[in-house]
Structure formats: C-alpha cells, structure tokens
C-alpha cells in the first residue's frame, strides 16, 4: 500500500468518532445504509476510502471497517464469492501492489452449506499474495474432497511460514501430510485438538520421512480448548 494511503488509515487510531447522528429527523438525509452499500464497492481502493473518510462523520463510519482491515494485515475469507473477488483483485496490476502487499495473514473459514476451501489455491493464486501465515478453519475433506489441482496450486504459497488448522476433518492422515509438504517454506505448524480423521490406519512400516519440500519445519504446537487435555 502506498505510504499516503497508510497514513490516512492511521487516522482511525487518532480520531475518536461516535455513531452517526443527525440534527433533525425532519430534515431529509442520505440513508446511512445506502452510503455504506456504495462505499463497499471501494473495498479494493484504499486511497478512495481514505478520501471518503475525511468528508464527514457519516462517511468515516461507512469506511471504518475497510480501513481497519488495511491496518491489521489480516484477510478473513468465509465464502466463495469473497475468495473469488480477492483473487481477481490481487491478480490485477494496481490492486496487487496496494492490497496484496499488505496482507500478512490469511484466515480461511469454511462455509458449511456451500464449501469452497477445496478450491482456495486455484481461485486466489499464491504467486499474487505474500502472506506469511495461513489459517484454515472448519474444512471437512472427509465428505468434500479437495480439487485435483489443490495441492499443486498450494505450492505457489511459498511465502507462508506458519500454518494453523482448527476444527478440520480429513479423510486420512495423508491429506494433512500433503498440505504440510506442499508449503515449501513452512516453519511452524499449529494443530487444534478438534483435528479428526475418518480413516485411521495403524501400519507396522517405518514412519513417513520428511519430504524435501518441508524440511524447513521446525516447530509444531498442539493446542486444546480443554486444559486437561494438554
């Protein structure tokens, strides 16, 4: 993101603004809901959002959520429509510089009714994003298998050094192993105790060796919501 846009975003840290109020209900005014709907179309244009935030209190309130995202560096995606939208935005020349460069953490939350994470790396190419952390929540690959090109496309996320998985259900340990092996720069792995496998096979053979692609892995953390299970 250009320095000037980032400076505008920091206005949210300096201005203590309240909810939108109007001097009189008898005077016609532009409905706040419509204003917010219009501003939503500027989600991929930080400079325009920054300019809108300086118009008045109502406009600042309408742009607040978008500007806060730009300062946090965390990108949360919970629908296929949102994923495809960001994928197109990151692939474009102008937006790729202004937005994708500021993303440090990608948070993916599976949609129970319309699963989409099995298409994630194909709809948003890793070569367009420089995030260092990837979080995946709620996938159920025991029923919805990942796309055939999922693991090959995941390898493009070479900037990811930390992976966190929670409430994920895999058909077998091989799926989890493929995810780990396909991230070439992965250094840390965090697993929640809600990780489950549909098929658990106990083999007498030697353990799987670490592949050449994940030899950077140095740290594995197992977390639990139940303190008695740690």
Residue, then its C-alpha position, 0 to 999 in steps of 0.5 A: x500500500x502506498x505510504x499516503x494511503x497508510x497514513x490516512x488509515x492511521x487516522x482511525x487510531x487518532x480520531x475518536x468518532x461516535x455513531x452517526x447522528x443527525x440534527x433533525x429527523x425532519x430534515x431529509x438525509x442520505x440513508x446511512x445504509x445506502x452510503x455504506x452499500x456504495x462505499x463497499x464497492x471501494x473495498x479494493x481502493x484504499x486511497x478512495x476510502x481514505x478520501x471518503x473518510x475525511x468528508x464527514x462523520x457519516x462517511x468515516x463510519x461507512x469506511x471504518x471497517x475497510x480501513x481497519x482491515x488495511x491496518x491489521x494485515x489480516x484477510x478473513x475469507x468465509x465464502x466463495x464469492x469473497x475468495x473469488x473477488x480477492x483473487x481477481x483483485x490481487x491478480x490485477x496490476x494496481x490492486x496487487x501492489x496496494x492490497x496484496x502487499x499488505x496482507x500478512x495473514x490469511x484466515x480461511x473459514x469454511x462455509x458449511x452449506x456451500x464449501x469452497x476451501x477445496x478450491x482456495x489455491x486455484x481461485x486466489x493464486x499464491x504467486x499474487x499474495x505474500x502472506x506469511x501465515x495461513x489459517x484454515x478453519x472448519x474444512x471437512x475433506x472427509x465428505x468434500x474432497x479437495x480439487x485435483x489441482x489443490x495441492x499443486x496450486x498450494x505450492x505457489x504459497x511459498x511465502x507462508x511460514x506458519x500454518x494453523x488448522x482448527x476444527x478440520x476433518x480429513x479423510x486420512x492422515x495423508x491429506x494433512x501430510x500433503x498440505x504440510x509438504x506442499x508449503x515449501x517454506x513452512x516453519x511452524x505448524x499449529x494443530x487444534x485438538x478438534x483435528x479428526x480423521x475418518x480413516x485411521x490406519x495403524x501400519x507396522x512400516x517405518x514412519x513417513x520421512x520428511x519430504x524435501x519440500x518441508x524440511x524447513x519445519x521446525x516447530x509444531x504446537x498442539x493446542x486444546x480448548x480443554x486444559x486437561x487435555x494438554 
